[in-house]
Amino acid sequence: MKKENLLFTAWGTSFVAMLGSLYFSEVMKYEPCELCWYQRIFMYPIVFILGLAVIKKDVTAAKYSLLLSIIGGGISLYHYAIQKVSFLSETAPACGRVPCTGMYINVFGFITIPFLALTAFIIIFVTSLMIIKGKDNA
């Protein structure tokens, strides 16, 4: 796959993730917990960095999205773990007004908002890594 297509895929993923988080907070009125805010802090810049990279066809921006997706994905993984792993949720620190162990959605018993964010971060990580490590196939 061409690097520009991978770049667009990573950007599209980050854009959908940003729109999803805004939908949950602004339309559904789900107040984000502290860990949700940290995940947003790492997702939202990816939208703008990769958006500009897609316009300029600058595949070197993948190194920035790679780093942001690693950190954001780590936060998402921890957040998901404290929601789903009982011994972690029992010892989870208080997160403010909204508990980080709370689940606004729980589709099929495993799809929560942090799971959705983690999925997006993984897609961005993989596509960024493919851009950095891969050869350009026309």
C-alpha positions in Angstrom: 0.0 0.0 0.0 1.3 3.5 -0.8 2.5 5.5 2.1 0.1 8.3 1.3 -2.8 5.9 1.6 -1.5 4.7 4.9 -1.1 8.3 6.1 -4.7 9.0 5.0 -5.9 5.9 6.9 -4.2 7.0 10.1 -5.6 10.5 9.7 -9.1 9.2 9.0 -8.9 7.0 12.1 -7.8 9.9 14.3 -10.5 12.1 12.8 -13.3 9.5 13.5 -11.9 9.1 17.0 -12.1 12.8 17.6 -15.6 13.1 16.2 -16.6 10.1 18.3 -15.3 11.6 21.5 -17.0 14.9 20.8 -20.2 13.1 20.0 -20.1 11.3 23.4 -19.4 14.4 25.3 -21.3 17.1 23.4 -24.3 15.2 22.0 -24.8 12.4 24.4 -23.7 14.6 27.4 -21.3 12.0 28.8 -18.9 13.8 31.0 -15.3 12.6 30.3 -13.3 11.3 33.2 -9.7 12.4 33.8 -8.2 9.5 31.8 -10.5 10.3 28.9 -9.1 13.8 28.8 -5.6 12.5 28.7 -6.5 10.2 25.8 -8.0 13.2 24.0 -4.8 15.2 24.7 -2.9 12.6 22.6 -5.5 11.9 20.0 -6.5 15.4 18.9 -3.1 16.6 17.9 -2.8 13.6 15.6 -5.8 14.8 13.7 -4.0 18.1 12.9 -0.5 16.7 12.4 -1.7 14.0 10.0 -4.2 16.3 8.3 -1.4 18.7 7.3 0.8 15.7 6.4 -1.9 14.3 4.1 -2.3 17.7 2.4 1.5 18.1 2.0 2.1 14.4 1.3 4.7 14.5 4.1 5.1 10.9 5.3 7.7 11.9 7.8 4.9 13.1 10.1 4.3 9.4 10.9 7.1 9.5 13.5 5.0 12.0 15.5 1.8 10.1 15.2 3.7 6.9 16.2 4.9 8.5 19.4 1.5 10.1 20.3 -0.3 6.8 19.6 2.1 4.8 21.8 1.5 7.2 24.8 -2.2 7.6 24.1 -2.6 3.8 23.6 -0.9 3.1 26.9 -3.3 5.4 28.7 -6.3 3.8 26.9 -5.0 0.3 27.8 -4.7 1.3 31.5 -8.1 2.9 31.4 -9.7 -0.2 29.8 -7.9 -2.4 32.3 -9.2 -0.6 35.3 -12.7 -0.9 33.9 -12.6 -4.6 33.1 -10.0 -6.2 35.4 -11.6 -6.5 38.9 -8.5 -6.3 41.0 -7.4 -3.2 39.1 -10.8 -1.5 39.4 -10.9 -2.1 43.1 -7.6 -0.3 43.6 -8.1 2.4 40.9 -7.4 5.9 42.1 -10.3 8.4 42.2 -10.4 10.4 39.0 -12.5 13.4 40.0 -16.2 14.0 39.5 -16.5 11.1 37.0 -15.0 7.8 38.1 -12.6 6.3 35.5 -14.0 2.9 36.2 -17.5 3.9 35.0 -18.7 2.7 31.7 -21.1 4.8 29.7 -21.3 2.2 27.1 -20.6 -1.6 27.3 -21.5 -3.1 23.9 -21.2 -6.9 23.8 -19.7 -6.8 27.3 -16.3 -5.5 26.2 -16.6 -2.5 23.9 -16.3 0.6 26.1 -15.1 4.1 25.2 -11.5 3.4 26.3 -11.6 0.2 24.1 -12.7 2.4 21.1 -9.8 4.8 21.8 -7.4 1.9 22.2 -8.5 0.5 18.9 -8.0 3.8 17.2 -4.5 4.3 18.7 -3.5 0.8 17.6 -4.6 1.4 14.0 -2.7 4.7 14.0 0.3 3.0 15.5 0.3 0.2 13.0 -0.2 2.5 10.0 2.5 4.9 11.3 4.9 2.0 11.8 4.2 0.7 8.3 4.9 4.2 6.9 8.2 4.5 8.8 9.5 0.9 8.2 7.9 0.1 4.8 8.9 0.6 1.3 6.7 2.6 -1.0 4.7 0.3 -3.2 3.2 2.1 -6.1 
